[in-house]
Amino acid sequence: MNVAYVYPWDIVGDPSAPERLAGLGVEAVALAASYHSTRAATPYHPSHRVLDVPYPAFYLPIRPSSWSRLVPATPTWTPEDAYLQARDALKAVGLQVHAWTVLTHNSHLGTANPDLVVRNAFGDPYPYALCPAHEDVLEYCEHLVKEILTVGEPDGLILEACGPMGFGHQSVHEKTSGADWTPADSDLLSLCFCTACADRYPADTRDRVRAVIDRTHPTQPTPATTATTHSTQSTSPTTSSTTTVAPAPAPASTSTSTTTGTTTPGNTTTGTTTAGNTTTGTTTAGNTTTGTSTPVSTSGIGTSSTAGTTTPNTQPLTIEQALGELTDEVRAVRADLSDSLRHRLIAVARRTAPNTPITLHANPNPWAAGAFAPLPSGEPGADVLVANCWGDPATDATRLAQLKDLSTPGQRIGAYVLALPPRPADAAVLADQLRTYAKAGATEFHLYHAGLASPQRLAAIAEALRQHA
């Protein structure tokens, strides 16, 4: 089954939208039932071309008795029942409709309830990130799923941000790149130390994290002769980027640079720029991009040069190196946050609509934070596991293969494929990527985004799917 992603406002008020989507050759549409704030192009709509969505909203009628402390907001830019109107129009042309459900990414509720949001080791709140360590947040997500299944009656349920959000996020005009934080720093800044999380970690975890980020004490040296691989999750819904540090040092007078472009789903992106040796830039299709840049000695990766001498570079290259002996315990705490939320939501979904298939946006990286939540041990309770495929196709394929290895017999693997810039509007290129993802284990393609894509891009999607069929 192939799935095209859309917003309710792409369908409501545009009578031509359902047939246009059916013409892509997909069997289903992922229709946003709850979604974060954004600014979206609407290239086909008869009434507008740009729609400003100033706050996260729920696109089904809100029944007050169905909620507790946290109640989602009602949109003003679409009808209150926009999901239902769009669902009916799509089903009328033979398309299945799956409810695209964004869970812990909600700046409206986070701003109104600062005691329930993720806080880093310095106590800084992330208002867009509801922390699933809080019972109120868990209950809100349960109510969200139950209402969508009860009122929306979708053909499938898609869970995004089914775990803690992290540091990477576009907030107003993002101004974080000049801090020169490394990929390890971004992972460390994604660890939550809110009142419900802080005591779960080993006693000195907060001090260790703060010291590493501020460089106030040396960490375990990394030998210049050892190759180190770092994998980090941004995340949008959002993806992992992998930076491999080569063992061979460059001459002291030489500055080299390598650039790898990655793309990350709309709501959570961390890009890392390393001056002098390795550069990973991140481009976000959608509305969220965070960039960080890291200066590295030009005398050789893993070493620093002072007065003609070479000494080990004590800057951590991975979150594991930064946390040292605390790694296993901290990682277990992080995994438990996503596991607990996921298990509760699958349970309520099975009670409410036993035969409705459940799709998880997931990442095998245990440190993942964002739209694609960490799933290092798999999830047999889900029907489909979907990995982000917005970056380098080879890296995407590796992630897909890892997710495939975690799957159970009969469980489907989906590739969340970007059809927006910086990807070209080229059917041959897209078809080649689909073949790469299929070889890695993908049995279905989730295409982002059929409402935002130009006519040329929609034509490329349709032709690529036809070639792959």
Protein Blocks (a to p, Z undefined) as FASTA:
>chain_A
ZZddddfklmgopaklmmmmmmnopabdcddfbdcddddddfkbmkbcbdcdfbccdfbd
cdfklpcfbccdddfkbcfklmmmmmmmmmmnopacdddddfklcfklmmmmmmlcccdf
kopacfklccfkbmklmmmmmmmmmmmmmmnopabdcdehiacddfbdcehjadfklnop
afklmmmmmpccbfklmmmpcfklmmmmmmmmnopaccddddfkbccdddddebiafbdc
dddddfbdcdfkbccdddddddddfklccddddehjaccddddehjbdcdddddddfkbg
hiaceehiacddfbdfbfklmnmmmmmmmmmmmmmmmmmmmmmmmmmmmmmmmmlccddd
ddfblkbgcjbdcdfkopfkbmbdcdddfbcfklmmmmmmmmmmmpcehiacdddddfbd
fbdcdfklmmmmmmmmmmnopabdcdddfklpcfklmmmmmmmmmmmZZ
